[in-house]
Amino acid sequence: MIADITITEKSFGPKLLMSGIRFSIDDSEKVGVIGRNGVGKSTLFGILAGTDKDFTGEIIFKRGTVVVSTAQEHHDMGDTTVLQYVLAGLPEYSELSHIIEHYPVTMGDDMKLINEYTQALMRFDDKGFYQIEEQIERELDNFQLPGVAHRAFSTLSGGQKRLVEVVKVMHSDAHLALVDEPTNHMDYIAKAQYV
């Protein structure tokens, strides 16, 4: 089991949205949440993702569980490229890249920093990060998004953004991926690619 969920009560103001919810999620299990608009599916995802803490109950994750969720709306993306957006979902990539890029300039003879730099190089290699950009570009191609890796994320259609979210989740090393309305904004071609 990776998660045990108990939601005693969740309300919006005086309106009771859900009560008496209890379920668990096991390793490798795929779970779908189906319901009409406004019944609380996205709210449930917010609770599981930890972004909504205004409920009574308890969410228990197995120690070390990594949870990732996709965004339905993307605001203030600026000039962030698709590749930068996907890589931003890999905190370890960002951390190790920073060490590899900056330590050679600042570490001098400091053995502690030299050791951290060496460890970062080894971990970067172990995680396959030297090839990650090419892998992401291939996966974007597989989702019929050729050549978008270096485009601004904000220029993509809603359906294209959803497919990029899928690629981001694929690289997240998540134990639990929360994909809310995965085919939202997709045309029939993109939906076929997703499925």
Beta strands, then each sheet from edge to edge (+ up, - down):
strand 1: 3-12
strand 2: 15-25
strand 3: 56-61
strand 4: 67-69
strand 5: 176-178
sheet 1: 2+ 1- 3+
sheet 2: 4+ 5+
end
